[in-house]
Amino acid sequence: MTTISHEPQAVAPQTRHWSEQLKVREMWASLAIVAMWMAVAITAIWGSNIMTHSAGGDSTNFPSALLVAFFAFFATWVVARYGFRERKD
């Protein structure tokens, strides 16, 4: 009768202590992105409008959240690029 040999048992990975998990770069990048977009949401709900008046009497107003979202978009791009890139260590 033949027997099938199994692969050697792998050592179980050590779990990280909670204080070590605070150092994880991906967590802080995610938290920063969430905070940026929460600022956009809060500005959209409670923010005022940006009003411009020209010398000819024309006026324009638009929500200030548009400007905040514009900068949050680029900031998200930068934070995600740094925070989620592949590590070499």
DAJO-V220722 format. One record per residue. RES is the residue in one small letter. SS is DSSP state (hx for helix, st for strand, lp for the rest). Layout:
res:ss
RES:SS
RES:SS
This chain:
res:ss
m:lp
t:lp
t:lp
i:lp
s:lp
h:lp
e:lp
p:lp
q:lp
a:lp
v:lp
a:lp
p:lp
q:lp
t:lp
r:lp
h:lp
w:hx
s:hx
e:hx
q:hx
l:lp
k:lp
v:lp
r:hx
e:hx
m:hx
w:hx
a:hx
s:hx
l:hx
a:hx
i:hx
v:hx
a:hx
m:hx
w:hx
m:hx
a:hx
v:hx
a:hx
i:hx
t:hx
a:hx
i:hx
w:hx
g:lp
s:lp
n:st
i:st
m:st
t:st
h:st
s:lp
a:lp
g:lp
g:lp
d:lp
s:st
t:st
n:st
f:st
p:st
s:hx
a:hx
l:hx
l:hx
v:hx
a:hx
f:hx
f:hx
a:hx
f:hx
f:hx
a:hx
t:hx
w:hx
v:hx
v:hx
a:hx
r:hx
y:hx
g:hx
f:lp
r:lp
e:lp
r:lp
k:lp
d:lp
